[in-house]
Amino acid sequence: MSTAPLPTDQKKARRKMRRLTCIDAFRGLVMLLMLGEVLELCEVAEALPASDIWQWLCFHQSHVEWRGCSIHDLIQPGFSFLVGVALPFSIAARQQKGQGFTRMLLHAVWRSAVLILMGIWLRSLSKSQTNFTFDDTLTQIGLGYSFLFLLGFATPRWQWAAMLLILSAYGIAFVMYPAPGPDFDWAAVGVPETWNHLDGMMAHWDKNSNLAWAVDKWWMNQFPRPEPFVYHPGGYATLSFIPTLSTMVMGLIAGGILRTRRRGFSNVLIFLAIGTLWAGTGRLLDVAGICPIVKRIWTPSWALYSGGLVLWILAFFYATTDLIRVRFWVLPLVVLGANSIVAYCSDWLIVDFIHRNFAIHLGDDYFERFGPYAPLASGAAVLLVIWLILFWMYRRRIFVRI
């Protein structure tokens, strides 16, 4: 085997192909926040009502009811954003292996289909029949992934234009759909009398009375269901995959900068500036009464606001793990992020199984010795088991990809 040094252009290409720690670390944080639901922080907060700290932790482990943002609300935009960040590296790796555009496009379409079907399958667990729903994170990503792949071959200028076009068209469509009138039957769509309704222009984004809800009243009833679809209790909607695509495009823009602009901390400054622009614009639209920040239907202001926040987080991980190279503290996150699909599915497939086995082998009341912190202790044990499984896979370089 030849030991001759690589030409300079090949060395540069390989440096660009080197896996960035920040992507896996950030993805691991997203998975940790998702799996962290087993810690049941709100149950601890309920047992300790006088503790402001536990009330704060409970709030940030829950989705806000409608308008606003918690840390927990950033899980889905973080995961979606990172799909876009990773795409330029994936395309470059496949091109380096000699794969042509047609083959890569077919793989993207196949991946879209798998993500959609996997989301439906996970949501159908413990159901009496297939639960055709399209608001799961995997399904939402799958619905837009093929379009994202095509945008991966566009210039940054066109990627920015596509992002703005998606958000503008989505917002205009919502405003054109009639806002609920004074005679609207809120009870019929699961909205309680105590609901804090939006008014003015923002009323077009109120719960279960908007364009996305109207589309789902038709779309969801095209599939076999135990009973006709009238509304989603949480207000989630299929149509959110369109602005979710804009979030993935934001990640695509960031990934393109990381892959092509190897300028160290200048990239961090660029990310902070763009993140400020996005988050600030989203917040301004909300404060000005134009478009509310609502994660559940992925309003344009939410896409911009959350996109800016997750870009700041990416900047932090990039600076600490890939520039300063302080990486010892991110190994637990990298283990989760390197097998994110397995981590995501484990939240649906084995959490209850682990809980049952704790009860069998340790006793139903084993964790009661921790008093008000019993849910936290039980959840931490479950989380540790899942992490150890993923660590075993990581050490043996077993990575599940779609």
C-alpha positions in Angstrom: 0.0 0.0 0.0 1.3 3.4 -0.9 2.4 5.8 1.8 2.9 8.8 -0.4 1.4 12.0 1.1 -2.0 13.2 -0.2 -2.1 16.1 -2.6 -3.0 19.4 -0.9 -6.5 19.5 -2.5 -7.3 16.0 -1.1 -6.1 17.0 2.3 -8.4 20.0 2.3 -11.3 17.9 1.1 -10.7 15.4 4.0 -10.5 18.2 6.5 -13.9 19.5 5.3 -15.3 16.0 5.6 -14.1 15.6 9.3 -17.1 15.1 11.5 -17.8 18.0 13.8 -18.3 17.3 17.4 -20.7 20.1 17.9 -23.4 18.4 15.7 -23.5 15.2 17.7 -23.2 17.1 21.0 -26.1 19.4 20.2 -28.1 16.5 18.9 -27.3 14.7 22.1 -28.6 17.6 24.1 -31.9 17.5 22.2 -32.2 13.8 22.9 -31.4 14.3 26.5 -34.2 16.9 26.8 -36.6 14.6 25.1 -35.6 11.5 27.2 -35.5 13.7 30.3 -39.3 13.5 30.3 -38.9 10.3 32.4 -37.5 12.4 35.2 -41.1 13.7 35.9 -40.0 17.0 37.2 -43.5 18.3 37.3 -44.5 15.5 39.7 -41.6 16.6 42.0 -42.8 20.2 41.6 -46.3 19.2 42.6 -44.9 17.5 45.7 -42.9 20.7 46.5 -45.2 23.5 45.7 -43.3 26.1 47.7 -40.1 25.6 45.7 -39.7 28.2 42.9 -36.8 26.2 41.5 -38.9 23.1 41.0 -41.8 25.1 39.5 -39.4 26.7 37.0 -38.0 23.2 36.1 -41.5 21.9 35.6 -42.4 24.8 33.3 -39.3 24.1 31.2 -40.0 20.4 30.9 -43.5 21.1 29.6 -44.8 22.6 26.3 -46.4 26.0 26.8 -50.2 25.8 26.3 -50.1 28.0 23.2 -48.3 31.2 22.9 -44.7 31.5 24.2 -41.7 29.2 24.6 -40.1 26.9 27.1 -36.9 24.9 26.9 -39.0 21.8 26.2 -40.5 23.6 23.1 -37.0 23.8 21.6 -36.6 20.0 21.3 -38.4 19.7 17.9 -36.9 22.8 16.3 -33.5 21.7 17.5 -33.8 18.3 16.0 -35.2 19.6 12.7 -32.5 22.3 12.5 -29.8 19.8 12.9 -31.1 17.7 10.0 -30.4 20.8 7.9 -27.0 21.3 9.5 -25.8 17.8 8.7 -27.1 17.7 5.1 -24.2 19.6 3.4 -21.7 17.2 5.0 -23.9 14.2 4.0 -24.1 15.4 0.4 -20.3 16.0 0.3 -19.6 12.6 1.7 -21.7 10.9 -0.9 -20.2 12.9 -3.7 -16.7 11.9 -2.5 -17.9 8.2 -2.7 -18.8 8.9 -6.4 -22.6 8.9 -5.9 -24.5 10.8 -8.6 -27.4 13.2 -8.1 -30.1 10.7 -9.1 -28.9 8.1 -6.6 -28.7 10.6 -3.9 -32.2 11.9 -4.7 -33.7 8.4 -4.6 -32.1 7.9 -1.2 -33.5 11.2 0.0 -37.0 10.2 -1.1 -36.6 6.8 0.5 -35.4 8.5 3.7 -38.5 10.8 3.6 -40.8 7.8 3.3 -39.1 5.9 6.2 -39.3 8.9 8.5 -43.0 9.4 7.7 -43.8 5.7 8.2 -41.7 5.5 11.4 -43.5 8.4 12.9 -46.9 6.9 12.1 -45.7 3.5 13.5 -44.5 5.0 16.8 -47.7 6.9 17.2 -49.7 3.7 16.6 -48.1 1.8 19.5 -50.8 0.5 21.9 -53.6 1.6 19.5 -56.2 -0.7 18.1 -55.4 0.3 14.5 -53.0 2.4 12.6 -53.0 5.9 14.0 -52.6 8.0 10.9 -51.2 11.2 12.3 -48.6 13.6 10.8 -47.6 15.9 13.6 -44.9 13.6 15.0 -41.3 15.0 14.8 -40.1 12.3 12.5 -43.1 12.6 10.2 -42.8 16.4 10.0 -39.2 16.1 9.0 -39.9 13.3 6.5 -42.6 15.4 4.8 -40.1 18.1 4.0 -36.8 16.3 3.7 -36.9 15.7 -0.1 -37.4 19.4 -0.6 -34.6 20.2 1.8 -32.3 17.8 -0.2 -33.0 19.7 -3.4 -32.2 23.0 -1.6 -28.9 21.5 -0.5 -27.7 22.0 -4.1 -28.8 25.6 -4.2 -26.6 28.6 -3.4 -26.9 30.3 0.0 -28.7 33.2 -1.6 -31.4 30.8 -2.9 -31.6 29.0 0.4 -32.3 32.3 2.2 -34.9 33.2 -0.4 -36.6 29.8 0.0 -36.7 30.2 3.7 -38.2 33.7 3.5 -40.7 32.6 0.8 -41.9 29.6 2.8 -42.5 31.7 5.9 -44.1 34.6 4.0 -46.4 32.4 2.0 -47.4 30.4 5.1 -48.1 33.5 7.1 -50.1 35.1 4.3 -52.2 31.9 3.8 -53.1 32.0 7.5 -54.1 35.6 7.4 -56.3 35.1 4.3 -58.2 32.3 6.1 -61.1 33.9 8.1 -60.5 34.4 11.8 -63.2 32.9 14.1 -66.2 35.1 14.5 -68.2 35.8 17.7 -70.5 32.9 17.0 -67.7 30.3 16.6 -68.3 27.2 18.7 -65.1 26.9 20.7 -66.4 24.0 22.8 -66.9 21.9 19.6 -63.2 22.1 18.9 -62.0 21.4 22.4 -61.2 25.0 23.5 -62.3 25.7 27.1 -64.1 28.9 28.1 -61.1 29.9 30.1 -58.9 30.0 27.0 -56.9 33.2 26.6 -57.9 34.0 23.0 -55.8 35.9 20.6 -57.2 39.0 19.0 -56.7 41.3 16.1 -54.5 39.9 13.3 -53.1 37.3 15.7 -56.6 35.7 16.0 -55.8 34.0 12.7 -53.5 31.8 14.7 -55.8 30.9 17.6 -56.2 27.2 18.6 -58.3 24.9 16.4 -59.8 27.7 14.4 -57.0 28.4 11.9 -56.1 27.3 8.4 -54.0 24.3 9.6 -56.9 23.0 11.6 -59.3 23.4 8.7 -56.9 21.5 6.4 -56.7 18.7 8.9 -60.5 18.4 9.2 -60.4 17.3 5.5 -57.0 15.6 5.3 -57.1 13.5 8.5 -60.5 12.1 7.5 -59.0 10.6 4.3 -57.6 7.8 6.4 -59.3 5.0 8.4 -60.1 6.3 11.9 -62.0 4.9 14.9 -64.1 8.1 14.7 -64.1 11.2 12.5 -61.3 13.8 13.1 -62.7 17.1 14.4 -59.7 18.6 16.2 -56.4 17.8 17.8 -56.5 18.2 21.6 -53.1 20.0 21.6 -53.8 22.0 18.5 -51.0 20.4 16.5 -51.4 20.1 12.7 -50.1 18.4 9.6 -49.5 21.6 7.8 -46.8 22.6 10.2 -44.3 20.6 8.1 -44.2 23.5 5.8 -42.7 26.0 8.2 -40.7 23.2 9.8 -39.0 22.9 6.4 -38.0 26.6 6.9 -36.3 25.6 10.2 -34.4 22.8 8.4 -33.4 25.3 5.8 -32.0 27.6 8.5 -29.9 24.6 9.6 -28.9 24.0 6.0 -27.6 27.6 5.9 -25.7 27.1 9.1 -24.3 23.8 7.9 -23.1 25.4 4.7 -21.2 28.0 6.6 -19.6 25.4 8.8 -18.5 23.3 5.8 -17.2 26.0 3.5 -16.1 28.8 5.8 -13.3 27.4 8.0 -12.5 30.7 9.7 -12.7 29.8 13.3 -14.4 32.2 15.6 -15.6 34.3 12.7 -18.2 31.6 12.2 -19.3 32.0 15.8 -19.8 35.7 15.3 -21.7 35.1 12.1 -24.0 32.6 13.9 -24.6 35.0 16.8 -25.4 37.8 14.4 -27.8 35.7 12.3 -29.3 34.1 15.4 -30.0 37.6 16.8 -31.6 38.6 13.5 -33.9 35.6 13.4 -34.8 35.5 17.1 -35.3 39.3 17.2 -37.5 39.4 14.1 -39.6 36.6 15.5 -40.0 38.3 18.8 -40.8 41.6 17.2 -43.6 40.0 15.1 -45.1 38.7 18.3 -44.8 41.9 20.4 -46.1 44.0 17.5 -49.3 41.9 17.4 -48.7 40.6 13.9 -47.9 37.0 14.4 -47.7 35.1 17.7 -44.9 32.8 18.8 -46.8 29.4 18.8 -44.8 26.2 18.5 -47.8 23.9 18.1 -48.7 25.3 14.7 -45.2 26.5 13.9 -46.1 30.1 13.1 -43.5 32.1 11.1 -42.6 34.1 14.2 -42.0 30.8 16.0 -39.8 29.5 13.2 -37.7 32.6 13.3 -37.5 32.9 17.1 -36.7 29.2 17.7 -34.3 29.2 14.8 -32.3 32.0 16.3 -32.2 30.3 19.7 -31.0 27.0 18.3 -28.4 28.7 16.2 -27.0 30.4 19.3 -26.8 26.9 20.9 -25.0 25.6 17.9 -22.5 28.5 18.1 -21.8 27.6 21.7 -21.1 23.9 21.0 -19.1 24.8 17.9 -16.9 27.2 19.8 -16.3 25.0 22.8 -15.9 21.6 21.1 -14.5 22.3 17.7 -12.6 25.5 18.2 -11.4 25.5 21.8 -11.6 21.7 21.7 -12.8 21.3 25.3 -14.6 18.0 24.7 -14.4 15.9 27.9 -17.8 17.2 29.2 -19.8 16.4 26.0 -19.1 12.6 25.8 -22.5 11.8 27.5 -24.2 14.0 24.9 -22.2 12.7 21.9 -23.2 9.1 22.9 -26.9 10.2 22.6 -26.4 12.3 19.5 -24.4 9.7 17.6 -27.4 7.3 17.7 -30.3 9.8 17.8 -32.8 7.6 15.9 -32.2 4.8 18.4 -32.5 7.3 21.3 -35.7 8.7 19.8 -37.3 5.3 19.4 -36.2 4.1 22.8 -38.4 6.9 24.3 -41.4 5.1 22.8 -40.3 1.5 22.9 -38.4 0.6 26.1 -39.1 3.2 28.8 -42.1 1.4 30.1 -40.3 -2.0 29.8 -37.5 -0.7 32.0 -39.9 0.7 34.5 -41.7 -2.7 34.7 -38.4 -4.5 35.2 -37.5 -2.2 38.0 -40.8 -3.0 39.7 -40.3 -6.7 39.2 -36.7 -6.9 40.5 -36.6 -4.0 43.0 -40.2 -3.9 44.1 -43.1 -1.5 43.3 -42.2 0.8 46.2 -38.4 0.7 45.9 -38.1 4.4 44.8 -40.5 5.6 47.4 -37.6 5.8 49.8 -36.6 9.0 48.0 -39.8 10.7 49.2 -40.9 13.6 47.0 -38.0 12.9 44.7 -39.1 9.4 43.9 -40.2 10.2 40.3 -36.8 11.9 39.7 -34.9 8.9 41.1 -36.9 6.4 39.1 -36.6 8.4 35.9 -32.9 8.9 36.4 -32.4 5.1 36.7 -34.3 4.6 33.4 -32.3 7.3 31.7 -29.1 5.7 32.9 -30.1 2.3 31.5 -30.9 3.8 28.1 -27.6 5.8 28.1 -25.6 2.6 28.9 -27.2 0.8 26.0 -26.3 3.6 23.7 -22.8 3.8 25.2 -22.3 0.1 24.4 -23.3 0.8 20.8 -21.0 3.8 20.7 -18.0 1.9 21.9 -18.6 -0.8 19.3 -19.2 1.8 16.6 -22.7 0.6 16.0 -24.6 3.6 14.5 -28.1 3.3 13.1 -28.6 5.5 10.1 -31.6 6.0 7.8 
